[in-house]
Each structure stands twice: as C-alpha cells, then as structure tokens.
Amino acid sequence: MSLILYTNPMSRGRIARWALEETGAPYEARIVQYGPEMKTAEFCALNPMGKIPVLEHDGTIVTETPAILAYLADTFPAAQLAPPVSSPLRGPYYRWLFFCAGPLEAAITNKTLNVEVPPDKTGFVGYGTMALVLDVLEQAVSTAPCLLGEAFSAADLYAASVLGFGMRFGILEPRPAFTGYVKRMMSRPAAQRATAQDDALTPKPS
C-alpha cells in the first residue's frame, strides 16, 4: 500500500497529516513549495487547481481537505474517524464535516478578506452571518466533549483545526467554548505528532 501526502507545513495539509496520523497507516509526506512548484505540469496532473493538500493512495488521487478526511475515515475504519454507515450518528457526522467545509470556511474567508455581506443579502450566502455560524458551532461544542457526543471523528479534527487557525490569527473570537474544545482535540497523541512534524518543517523567522 502506498500513501503519499503532498503538503506544506503552512497549509491545510496540516489537517490531512493529522488525519493520517490518526489512521496509524504508514505514509510519505512530500513537501511542495508555494509558487512555481505548485503550478508545474507534473503537480497539476495530480491537482489541476495547483494547490495542496493532495492525497495519493495506490493510484487514487483525492483533493480538497474534507474529501481527504472522509476518504481516510472510510478507507481505515479501524481508526474510527467516522461512525459506521448504519449508525444514526452518520447523519450528524456528515452535517458537521460539511458545516466546516461550507459555512465555517466561507465565513472565515470573507472575514479575512474584509468582505462585508449586506444585511439584506445574507440569504444569498451559505453561512448567513459570521455570528450565526459561531453561535451554532459554540452550542455544538458546548454540549458534549465531541461533535458526535463522546466519540471523536474526522468532523472534530476538521472543526478544531479551523477554529484553532482562526483564533490563532485573530480571525475568530476566542470564545471559552472554542478554546476548551480545541485544547481537548489537540491533546490527542496523533494531533501532537502531526503538529510536531509540521512545526519542524515550518520556516523560522530570521
């Protein structure tokens, strides 16, 4: 079995590495530098968008972070990153995985770019308002240790990663429920291993 992650320590590839560490499967991380290297014909043959992360598994190519998480969860069921298909938790699992991929990511992107959605146009965007997104997510992470109750899943991995990034760079307000949730998720051994590996590869300020 061959698992290759094309990534960069300063990218969403950190999320994919964490997921790979959770699976326990051996993998190779290939660092792709921003700029011309991501736009080469060789790399664009893997992802025509010319961006990372990209997962290659025995010839199967998967792009887009939530797709990589879902693929790894289903490919390595022993890691229990997703409820069984027959479980009633499968619905909430999909809900939160794609809530992060859709409303949360979109709201953060607009906030970062200083895009203001007029109050009378919030129905045109998938997330409504940033306040609504955060209120909904705050309620979800406040009612149980994980989004699905007691069971950790790829949805938690994604949510904690995005929340942690947003708070670290001052994009999201550090609500106590969020800081506590991220701390719980990041205390997982796989998260710590992944973070240590990517931090070691991150350029240090000169």
Protein Blocks (a to p, Z undefined) as FASTA:
>chain_A
ZZdddddfkbfklmmmmmmmmnopacddddddehjklmgmklmmmmmnopacdddeehia
cehjklmmmmmmmmmmmnopaccfklmklmmmmmmmmmmmmmmmmmmmmmmnopacdfkl
mmmpmnlpaklmmmmmmmmmmmpmblnojaccfklmmmmmmmmmmmmnomaccdfklmmm
mmmmmmpmklmmmmmmmmmmpccdZZ
